[in-house]
Amino acid sequence: MIRRLIHTCLIAAALAAAPSVRAQSTIELRPNAHIPPGTPITLALVARLEGADAVALAGVPLPSATGGSLSIEDVHRAIDASGRVNWGRITLRGATCNLLGPGPEPKAAAPAPVAPLPSDPNSVRAAVETQMARVLRVATDDLQLTFAPEDGDFLSTRTTGRTVEVHPTAMADKMPLRIAVYEGDRIIGGEHTIRVGIRVRREVLIALVAKRRGEIIAPEDYSAESRWIGPTARPAMPDQVAGAAIRGRVNPGEIIDAEDVAPAVAVNKGDIVAIRCVSGGVVLATRARAITAGRDGDLIEFQALDSKRRFFARMDGRGRAIVAADPGPKDLPLPTDPSPRGSLPVRGGRIPPPMSTETQR
């Protein structure tokens, strides 16, 4: 009976400790890594490290790559050889890391995240973490805060039975915060202003090949990764990148920012474009020549094919444009005769009768 009781207690203790086992460190092999010439290859250069046990292995040397890549087996053997790993507390993920040749350093490369120190849930520090996660619309696990050592005593202030006001006064990577701790109708210790370094983990798009100004981005030119970035960064979304043009040079390994991309040119000067005019329940179709180049969504001036008469229409993809003849936006003068066999209003005249008509259902 005593042995059975002891055995039951041991099982209960193991189950109680289970949550700590789940909080493992992670080593995730990057699909691509830029290695500066002459730099020894270490684990931190080819993998994302999360958690104290993984960060402690950042300097583990890796062998020279065979064929310009490192496999996950190569990395596993190198970590084993260091003699400093506890595989029960570390998860290794990934497949192969391609080592990119010499080139410029990524402009937005993020350092490996540092494991945050645990905070008292009833402290000013915990209140700051909760508020900043709410402001930035992320989970607390996806938020990394760095505080100045001199603010340690204030951040440790107990908040039980008190109200904490955390107010960001500007948006920056090192964000200024105005903090007040209320106890009833009194502020404890007066207002404090501190600066907090902030990193946010988000899904971003990484360039896999070099792109120059004006080149179009294809789906195989980028990949999605989870990276730590500043709160002011504006990474491009997948719907912004697909088929878009590069505004300036982007190098392999760099995060593609929203400012790096622009809608692709939908029409060049002199192109003949299919024009649709929406008038009530009728769609009129014709063609015209573009006077200027434009991108998708731009309002472009066109000239009729049989005369010098001009009108405006909005680009709707490559080689297509739409003009609305219904009352509303002042992009185009309103028609006086919207019948299917009539003509469209133009500056200095009218467009010839449409080539075809379509009735909306």
Helices and strands as residue ranges (DSSP letters): H 2-16, H 18-22, E 25-29, E 32-34, H 43-46, E 47-50, H 52-55, E 69-71, H 72-82, E 90-93, E 96-100, H 124-136, G 140-142, E 143-147, G 149-151, H 152-155, E 163-168, E 174-183, E 186-187, E 192-207, G 219-221, E 222-229, H 238-241, E 245-246, G 258-260, E 261-262, E 265-267, E 272-279, E 282-290, E 294-295, E 299-304, E 310-315, E 320-324, E 345-346, E 349-350, E 356-359
